[in-house]
Amino acid sequence: MTDRWVAVLSGGLSHERDVSLRSGRRLSAALRSAGLTVTEQDADHDLLHRLRNERPDAVLVALHGGEGENGAVQSILELLDIPYVGTDPRACRRAWDKPTAKAELARAGLNTPEWTVLPQSTFRELGAQPVLDALVDKMGLPLMLKPVQGGSALGARVVRDRAELPSAMMGTFAYGDTVLAEKLIEGTEIAIGVVEESDGPHALPPVRIEPTNGIFDYTARYTAGLTSYQAPAELSAAATAEASELAVSAHRLLGLRDVSRTDAIVDAAGRVHFLEVNVSPGLTETSLLPMAIEAAGRSVGEVFSKLVEHTVGS
């Protein structure tokens, strides 16, 4: 491979800064092992000046949350005419907003749990208790609450008892002013990475997720030993095929590019339900995409160096 000089963007100011820095360090090491020259760049107020003057061959965005996933940084890279690996700004925004992504897939006939969206202003204007009563009467329990935007399960809450709902809602509002309330599907949680090859997007082997406390929250995701993983996941052939098809369909329907990760759940009947999609999957030592890449017999350095070559050559 021709030697390339790339910049890996990580850090930033979102709630996920620490995870992003860990992803950036690991990705940088993997790219160096594949023969690329790498500089690590924090997404701070000097970033545009550095990129404008240094102009790397390509940029890889290892930012999680906020500007790294909502298309803001990608828009800046396009203004600077610097090639980058990953999804373009418009598709980033579609994927970043969970209700938008769910609605797009539901229109295409794909399974996703029933949901509703509740802005904080609704509670102020109509009264919290009537709104919560209407929510439970319509959707029942248990429910999953999560911010409509954001990653790493920050602000996510499982509610099984009606009395827990007010405090859970307030906890989720701490991470955003609008909550996605979703029927909780009990089953096996999985993640399916998608990587684009010369002939289009391909699903990696699904990874099974088993948190010790039953909830794959922020702590369970990034603390070694709190979650067990199985890669590839032991699923039926039918469920594996459906999960792979779901992830590739999400990637295509939302207009994603290069790499993505779809989170899903397999219910007791073996049906696969879309939960959300991530355009900048984590690459830490406990992240799911590297596990899937390794389960496919590949390395992170190989996969991302090929994406760099495709980006620079296209």
C-alpha positions in Angstrom: 0.0 0.0 0.0 1.2 3.5 -0.8 2.2 5.3 2.4 -0.5 7.7 3.6 -0.5 10.4 6.2 -3.8 10.5 8.1 -5.2 12.4 11.0 -7.3 10.7 13.6 -9.8 13.1 15.3 -10.8 12.2 18.9 -11.6 13.9 22.2 -13.9 16.8 21.7 -16.3 18.2 24.4 -19.1 15.7 24.4 -20.0 13.5 27.4 -18.1 10.8 25.5 -14.8 12.5 25.4 -12.9 9.9 27.4 -14.2 7.1 25.3 -13.4 9.0 22.2 -9.7 9.5 23.3 -9.4 5.8 24.0 -10.9 5.0 20.5 -8.5 7.4 18.9 -5.4 6.0 20.5 -6.4 2.4 19.6 -7.3 3.3 16.0 -4.0 5.3 15.6 -2.0 2.4 16.8 -3.8 0.0 14.4 -3.2 2.3 11.5 0.5 2.7 12.3 0.8 -1.1 12.4 -0.7 -1.1 8.9 2.1 1.2 7.7 0.3 4.6 7.7 1.8 7.8 9.2 -0.7 9.0 11.8 -1.2 12.2 13.8 -3.7 12.3 16.6 -5.8 15.5 16.7 -8.1 16.7 19.5 -11.2 18.4 18.2 -10.5 21.7 19.9 -10.5 25.4 18.8 -7.1 24.9 17.0 -8.3 22.0 14.9 -9.3 23.9 11.8 -6.1 25.9 11.7 -4.0 22.7 12.0 -6.0 20.9 9.3 -5.9 23.8 6.9 -2.2 24.1 7.2 -1.1 20.5 7.5 -3.7 19.0 5.1 -3.4 15.2 5.7 -4.3 12.8 2.9 -7.4 11.8 4.9 -9.1 12.2 8.2 -10.6 9.4 10.4 -13.3 10.6 12.8 -13.1 8.8 16.2 -15.3 11.3 17.9 -18.3 9.9 19.8 -21.4 12.0 20.4 -22.1 15.5 19.4 -20.1 16.9 16.5 -18.5 13.6 15.6 -21.8 11.9 14.9 -24.2 14.7 14.0 -22.4 15.7 10.8 -20.9 18.9 12.1 -17.2 17.9 11.9 -17.9 16.1 8.5 -19.3 19.4 7.2 -16.2 21.3 8.2 -14.0 18.7 6.5 -16.0 19.1 3.3 -15.6 22.9 3.5 -11.8 22.4 3.8 -11.9 19.8 0.9 -10.2 17.2 3.1 -11.2 13.6 2.3 -12.4 11.6 5.3 -13.5 8.1 6.1 -17.1 7.7 7.1 -20.6 9.0 6.5 -21.5 12.3 5.0 -23.1 15.1 7.0 -26.7 14.6 5.9 -26.7 10.9 6.5 -25.0 11.5 9.9 -27.9 13.7 10.9 -30.4 11.0 9.9 -28.6 8.3 11.9 -27.9 10.6 14.9 -31.6 11.3 15.5 -32.9 8.0 16.8 -36.6 8.5 16.0 -35.7 9.6 12.4 -33.6 6.4 11.9 -36.3 4.2 13.4 -39.0 5.8 11.3 -37.0 5.3 8.1 -36.5 1.6 8.8 -40.1 1.1 9.9 -41.3 2.6 6.6 -39.2 0.0 4.8 -40.9 -2.8 6.8 -38.1 -3.6 9.2 -38.8 -4.5 12.8 -38.2 -1.8 15.5 -39.8 -1.5 18.9 -42.9 0.8 19.2 -41.9 4.2 20.4 -43.0 7.8 21.1 -41.1 11.0 21.5 -41.6 13.3 24.5 -40.0 16.8 24.7 -39.4 18.3 28.1 -41.6 21.2 27.2 -44.6 18.8 27.0 -44.3 18.0 30.7 -44.1 21.7 31.6 -47.1 22.7 29.5 -49.4 19.7 30.1 -48.3 18.5 33.5 -45.9 15.6 34.2 -48.2 13.1 35.8 -51.0 13.2 33.1 -48.3 12.7 30.4 -46.7 9.8 32.2 -50.0 8.2 32.9 -50.9 8.4 29.2 -47.5 6.9 28.3 -48.0 3.9 30.5 -51.6 3.4 29.6 -50.8 3.4 25.9 -47.4 1.5 25.8 -47.4 -0.4 29.0 -44.3 -1.5 30.9 -41.4 -2.2 30.8 -40.1 0.8 28.8 -36.7 1.9 27.7 -36.0 5.6 28.0 -33.1 7.2 26.1 -32.2 10.7 24.8 -33.3 11.1 21.1 -29.7 11.9 20.3 -26.5 10.6 21.9 -24.5 7.4 22.3 -22.8 5.0 24.7 -26.2 4.5 26.5 -25.7 7.8 28.4 -29.1 8.7 29.9 -30.7 5.4 29.1 -33.0 4.0 31.7 -35.1 0.8 31.9 -38.4 1.3 33.7 -40.3 -1.8 35.0 -42.4 -0.2 37.7 -44.7 2.8 37.3 -43.4 4.4 40.4 -39.9 4.6 38.9 -41.0 6.5 35.8 -40.7 10.1 37.0 -37.2 9.8 38.4 -36.1 7.8 35.3 -37.5 10.4 33.0 -35.6 13.2 34.9 -32.4 11.2 34.6 -32.8 10.9 30.9 -33.6 14.6 30.5 -30.2 15.3 32.1 -28.7 14.3 28.7 -31.1 16.0 26.4 -34.4 17.9 26.2 -36.3 15.2 24.4 -36.8 11.6 25.4 -37.4 8.6 23.2 -39.7 6.2 25.1 -39.6 2.7 23.6 -41.2 -0.6 24.4 -38.6 -2.8 26.0 -38.1 -6.0 24.0 -36.7 -8.8 26.2 -34.2 -11.0 24.5 -30.6 -11.3 23.3 -28.8 -8.0 22.6 -26.5 -8.0 19.6 -24.4 -5.6 17.6 -23.7 -6.0 13.9 -20.8 -4.1 12.3 -21.0 -3.2 8.6 -17.9 -2.5 6.5 -18.0 -1.4 2.8 -15.9 -3.3 0.3 -15.4 -2.8 -3.4 -18.7 -4.5 -4.1 -20.8 -2.7 -1.4 -21.5 -3.0 2.4 -21.1 -6.4 4.1 -22.1 -7.4 7.6 -19.5 -8.6 10.1 -20.3 -11.5 12.4 -22.9 -10.4 15.1 -21.5 -9.9 18.6 -23.7 -11.0 21.6 -23.8 -8.8 24.6 -24.5 -10.1 28.1 -24.1 -7.4 30.9 -23.8 -8.8 34.4 -26.5 -6.4 35.7 -28.8 -7.0 32.8 -28.5 -3.5 31.3 -25.9 -2.5 28.7 -25.4 1.0 30.1 -22.3 3.3 30.0 -20.6 1.6 32.9 -21.2 -1.9 31.5 -19.9 -0.8 28.1 -16.6 0.6 29.2 -15.6 -1.2 32.4 -13.8 -4.5 31.8 -15.4 -7.5 33.4 -18.9 -6.0 33.7 -20.1 -7.5 30.4 -19.4 -10.7 28.6 -19.3 -10.9 24.8 -19.6 -13.7 22.3 -18.1 -13.1 18.9 -19.5 -14.5 16.7 -22.8 -14.7 18.5 -24.3 -18.1 18.8 -27.6 -17.5 17.1 -29.8 -19.6 14.8 -28.8 -19.5 11.1 -32.1 -17.6 10.5 -31.5 -15.0 13.2 -27.9 -14.5 12.0 -29.1 -14.0 8.4 -31.8 -11.6 9.5 -29.5 -9.6 11.7 -27.0 -9.2 8.9 -29.7 -8.2 6.5 -31.0 -5.7 9.0 -27.6 -4.0 9.5 -26.9 -3.8 5.8 -30.4 -2.5 5.2 -30.0 0.2 7.8 -26.6 1.2 6.3 -28.1 1.5 2.9 -31.5 3.1 3.8 -29.9 5.8 5.9 -27.2 6.5 3.3 -24.3 5.6 5.5 -20.8 5.2 4.2 -17.7 3.1 4.9 -18.4 1.7 8.3 -21.4 1.6 10.8 -22.7 -0.5 13.7 -26.3 -1.5 14.2 -27.6 -2.4 17.6 -30.4 -4.8 17.7 -32.2 -7.4 19.9 -33.4 -10.9 19.1 -36.6 -11.8 20.9 -37.7 -15.2 22.1 -39.3 -16.0 18.8 -36.0 -15.3 17.0 -37.1 -12.0 15.4 -34.5 -9.3 15.1 -35.5 -5.7 16.1 -33.6 -2.6 15.2 -32.6 -0.4 18.1 -30.2 2.2 16.7 -27.3 2.8 14.4 -23.9 4.3 15.0 -21.8 6.1 12.3 -18.7 6.3 14.6 -18.5 3.0 16.4 -16.2 2.8 19.5 -12.8 1.2 19.0 -11.7 0.8 22.6 -10.6 -2.4 24.2 -14.2 -3.3 25.2 -15.9 -1.9 22.0 -18.0 -4.1 19.8 -16.7 -3.3 16.3 -13.1 -4.5 16.9 -14.6 -7.8 18.3 -16.6 -8.3 15.1 -13.6 -7.5 12.9 -11.5 -10.0 14.8 -14.3 -12.6 14.6 -14.2 -12.1 10.8 -10.5 -13.0 10.8 -9.4 -9.5 10.1 -7.7 -6.6 12.0 -8.7 -3.1 12.7 -5.6 -1.8 10.9 -6.4 -3.8 7.8 -10.0 -2.7 7.6 -9.5 1.0 8.2 -6.3 1.3 6.1 -8.4 -0.1 3.2 -11.1 2.4 3.9 -8.4 5.1 3.8 -7.1 3.9 0.5 -10.6 3.8 -1.0 -11.4 7.4 0.3 -8.2 8.9 -1.0 -8.4 7.1 -4.3 -12.1 7.9 -4.9 
